[in-house]
Structure formats: structure tokens, C-alpha cells
């Protein structure tokens, strides 16, 4: 039986709740993607970033809109969604005829030692074949298609091109953790007010659950 959208949403949020206090940000992302039906061990991080944007839209009903500041004093919002960013372009940096460097997967990022040793180990894991020269950290720039780094936008006030650092992984987690807090709050309010059990409350559509929780605490 195919799970309903509500069941799928609860599965993802439950996975995030379980990972929230005991894993790193990377562990939380892996838990999210696994619950959504993906295999992070073989999933390029660049592809995962796009999937995270789609998951954020699916669960929250909206896209990420970071507020960016220009030196002229103007503030702008930029919408980050699965259809507003370039599609992932899996590719390998060819370093000679016999080998090169591929994009890292989430599995490649697990259990890396700190600092320079970690960078060296990641290079080793992502090397394919036998390159004519040893890959260096700057070679990742040739294949990096992740959504972590400077976001470039044109200021609507002065027209200047402005760069702002963005990490989609962090922004998605922030939004979904806020959604999880919202769900926990609503469960507490409705269980206290009406004596409903967890399954009954979680089965409510999000908009209705929010509305009933607001009424229970004296809202309109």
C-alpha cells in the first residue's frame, strides 16, 4: 500500500525528531532523506540539496526566502525552491585519461577525521580510476554543484550584483525543525484541551490542526 501524503509527512518529521538531539546536521539530513525514500549513501550532495528544497516545500507549503542585504542599504528576499535553482549536473573532473574526481555523496562525508586529514580522506574516497596527478582540494571546485556558497542577486534598488553566503542544507533543517516545534506545540495544546490522543491529532490536516490549537489557547 502506498503511504498517504500525511503518513509520509509524519514519517519524515518523526525521523527528524529522532535524530534531532543525538546527531550532527549531516546525520539529521541523512535521516530526512532516508525517511523520504532515498539512499543517502549513494546520493550526491548536489542532488540531495535539490531534494531537500522539494521536501521543504512539500512539508511546509512554502519555499525558503532568505533576506539578503545590499551595501546600499536595501533588503531583498530571494525564493529558493526546487524550480528556482539550476538542476543538479552530476559530473566528474577528468584528471588525465585514466581517472579523476567525482562528486561526493553523503556516504563519503561520514566519519571523516577533522581538518586537513578529513580533506585528504574525502579526496581519496572521491577519486576514481588512476589520475595522472594526485587530486587536490581545489579540484572539488570543478565538480561542486551543491547549493552551499555565495548566492548572487541583483539589488532591485541600485542594480548592483551582490553575493550572500547561503547553505541550503542548514536553511532546510532550520525550517523543518521549526515545523516540528509547531507540531509538538499543537499536539500539547490539543491533547490538553480536548483529551485527544496523539494519532487523532496527527491525523488532522495541518491547517485545521493549527486553527484548533489557536482556538484552544484563546485565538480567533
C-alpha positions as CSV (number, residue, x, y, z in Angstrom):
1,X,0.0,0.0,0.0
2,X,1.3,3.4,-1.0
3,X,1.6,5.7,2.1
4,X,-0.7,8.7,2.2
5,X,0.9,12.2,2.0
6,X,0.1,12.7,5.7
7,X,1.8,9.4,6.6
8,X,4.8,10.4,4.5
9,X,5.0,13.8,6.3
10,X,4.8,12.2,9.7
11,X,7.5,9.6,8.8
12,X,9.9,12.4,7.8
13,X,9.2,14.5,10.8
14,X,9.4,11.5,13.1
15,X,12.8,10.7,11.6
16,X,13.9,14.3,12.2
17,X,12.6,14.2,15.8
18,X,14.6,11.0,16.5
19,X,17.8,12.5,15.0
20,X,17.4,16.0,16.5
21,X,19.2,15.6,19.8
22,X,21.7,12.9,19.0
23,X,23.2,13.5,15.6
24,X,25.1,16.2,13.7
25,X,23.5,18.3,11.0
26,X,24.7,15.7,8.5
27,X,23.1,13.0,10.5
28,X,19.8,14.9,10.5
29,X,19.9,15.4,6.7
30,X,20.6,11.7,6.2
31,X,17.7,10.8,8.4
32,X,15.4,13.1,6.5
33,X,16.4,11.8,3.1
34,X,16.2,8.2,4.2
35,X,12.7,8.7,5.6
36,X,11.7,10.3,2.3
37,X,12.8,7.1,0.4
38,X,16.3,8.0,-0.8
39,X,19.6,6.2,-0.2
40,X,22.0,9.0,1.0
41,X,25.0,6.7,0.9
42,X,24.9,6.8,-2.9
43,X,23.3,10.2,-3.3
44,X,25.5,13.1,-4.5
45,X,25.2,16.0,-2.1
46,X,24.3,18.3,-5.0
47,X,21.3,16.2,-5.9
48,X,20.4,16.0,-2.2
49,X,20.3,19.8,-1.9
50,X,17.6,19.9,-4.6
51,X,15.7,17.1,-2.9
52,X,15.8,19.0,0.4
53,X,14.3,22.0,-1.2
54,X,11.5,19.9,-2.6
55,X,10.9,18.3,0.8
56,X,10.8,21.7,2.5
57,X,8.1,22.9,0.0
58,X,6.1,19.6,0.4
59,X,6.1,19.7,4.2
60,X,5.8,23.4,4.9
61,X,3.8,24.6,1.8
62,X,6.4,27.3,1.0
63,X,9.9,27.9,-0.2
64,X,12.9,29.3,1.7
65,X,13.1,33.0,1.4
66,X,16.4,34.3,2.9
67,X,16.6,38.1,3.4
68,X,19.7,39.5,1.7
69,X,21.3,42.9,2.3
70,X,23.0,45.1,-0.3
71,X,25.6,47.6,0.6
72,X,23.3,50.4,-0.5
73,X,21.0,49.6,2.5
74,X,18.3,47.8,0.5
75,X,17.0,44.4,1.8
76,X,15.6,41.8,-0.6
77,X,14.2,38.3,-0.4
78,X,15.2,35.5,-2.8
79,X,13.0,32.5,-3.2
80,X,14.9,29.2,-3.0
81,X,12.8,26.2,-4.3
82,X,13.3,23.1,-6.4
83,X,12.3,25.1,-9.5
84,X,14.2,28.3,-8.8
85,X,17.7,26.8,-8.7
86,X,19.7,25.2,-11.6
87,X,19.2,21.4,-11.8
88,X,22.0,19.2,-10.5
89,X,24.6,18.3,-13.1
90,X,26.4,15.1,-12.0
91,X,29.9,15.2,-13.4
92,X,33.5,14.1,-12.9
93,X,36.6,16.1,-13.1
94,X,38.9,14.4,-15.5
95,X,42.5,14.4,-14.3
96,X,44.1,12.5,-17.2
97,X,42.8,9.7,-19.3
98,X,42.8,7.1,-16.5
99,X,40.9,8.8,-13.7
100,X,39.5,11.8,-12.0
101,X,37.4,13.1,-9.2
102,X,33.6,12.5,-8.7
103,X,31.1,14.5,-6.7
104,X,30.9,13.4,-3.1
105,X,27.9,11.6,-1.7
106,X,26.5,11.8,1.8
107,X,28.2,8.4,2.5
108,X,31.6,10.0,1.6
109,X,31.1,12.6,4.3
110,X,30.5,10.2,7.1
111,X,33.2,9.6,9.8
112,X,35.8,11.9,8.3
113,X,38.7,12.9,10.5
114,X,39.0,16.7,11.3
115,X,40.8,19.4,9.3
116,X,43.4,18.5,6.7
117,X,43.2,14.8,7.4
118,X,39.5,14.9,6.6
119,X,40.0,16.8,3.4
120,X,42.6,14.3,2.3
121,X,40.4,11.3,3.1
122,X,37.5,12.9,1.2
123,X,39.7,13.3,-1.8
124,X,40.7,9.6,-1.5
125,X,37.1,8.5,-1.3
126,X,36.0,10.5,-4.4
127,X,39.0,9.6,-6.6
128,X,38.0,7.3,-9.5
129,X,40.5,5.3,-11.5
130,X,44.1,6.3,-11.5
131,X,44.5,10.0,-12.3
132,X,47.7,11.2,-13.9
133,X,48.2,13.6,-11.0
134,X,47.0,13.4,-7.4
135,X,43.7,15.3,-6.9
136,X,43.9,18.4,-4.7
137,X,41.2,20.1,-2.6
138,X,40.8,22.9,-5.2
139,X,39.8,20.3,-7.8
140,X,36.4,20.0,-6.0
141,X,35.6,23.4,-7.4
142,X,35.5,21.7,-10.9
143,X,32.7,19.4,-9.8
144,X,30.9,21.2,-6.9
145,X,27.3,21.7,-7.8
146,X,25.9,21.9,-4.2
147,X,23.8,24.8,-3.0
148,X,26.3,25.9,-0.4
149,X,28.2,29.0,-1.1
150,X,27.7,32.6,-2.4
151,X,24.3,33.4,-3.8
152,X,24.4,36.1,-6.4
153,X,21.5,38.5,-6.9
154,X,20.8,41.9,-8.5
155,X,19.8,44.6,-6.0
156,X,16.4,46.0,-7.0
157,X,17.3,49.4,-5.7
158,X,20.8,50.1,-7.1
159,X,21.2,47.2,-9.6
160,X,24.5,46.2,-8.1
161,X,25.3,42.5,-8.2
162,X,25.6,41.2,-4.6
163,X,26.9,38.0,-3.2
164,X,25.5,36.5,0.0
165,X,26.5,33.1,1.6
166,X,23.8,30.5,1.7
167,X,23.7,26.9,2.8
168,X,20.5,25.2,1.7
169,X,21.1,22.2,3.9
170,X,21.2,24.4,7.0
171,X,18.2,26.5,5.9
172,X,16.0,23.5,5.2
173,X,16.8,21.9,8.5
174,X,16.0,25.2,10.3
175,X,12.6,25.4,8.5
176,X,11.7,21.7,9.2
177,X,12.8,21.9,12.9
178,X,10.6,24.9,13.2
179,X,7.7,22.9,11.7
180,X,8.5,20.1,14.2
181,X,8.3,22.5,17.1
182,X,4.9,23.7,15.7
183,X,3.6,20.2,15.6
184,X,4.8,19.4,19.1
185,X,3.1,22.6,20.4
186,X,-0.2,21.8,18.6
187,X,-0.2,18.3,20.0
188,X,0.4,19.5,23.5
189,X,-2.4,22.2,23.2
190,X,-5.0,19.9,21.7
191,X,-4.2,17.0,23.9
192,X,-4.5,19.3,27.0
193,X,-7.7,21.0,25.7
194,X,-9.7,18.1,24.3
195,X,-8.0,14.9,25.6
196,X,-7.3,13.6,22.1
197,X,-4.6,11.0,21.6
198,X,-1.5,11.6,19.5
199,X,-2.8,9.6,16.5
200,X,-6.0,11.6,16.3
201,X,-4.2,15.0,16.4
202,X,-1.5,13.9,13.9
203,X,-4.3,12.8,11.5
204,X,-5.6,16.3,11.3
205,X,-4.7,18.4,8.2
206,X,-2.1,20.9,9.2
207,X,-4.3,24.0,8.6
208,X,-7.1,22.5,10.7
209,X,-4.7,21.5,13.5
210,X,-3.3,25.0,13.6
211,X,-6.7,26.5,13.7
212,X,-7.9,24.3,16.5
213,X,-4.8,24.9,18.5
214,X,-5.2,28.7,18.1
215,X,-8.8,28.4,19.3
216,X,-7.8,26.3,22.3
217,X,-5.4,28.9,23.5
218,X,-7.9,31.7,23.0
219,X,-7.2,32.8,19.5
220,X,-9.7,33.8,16.8
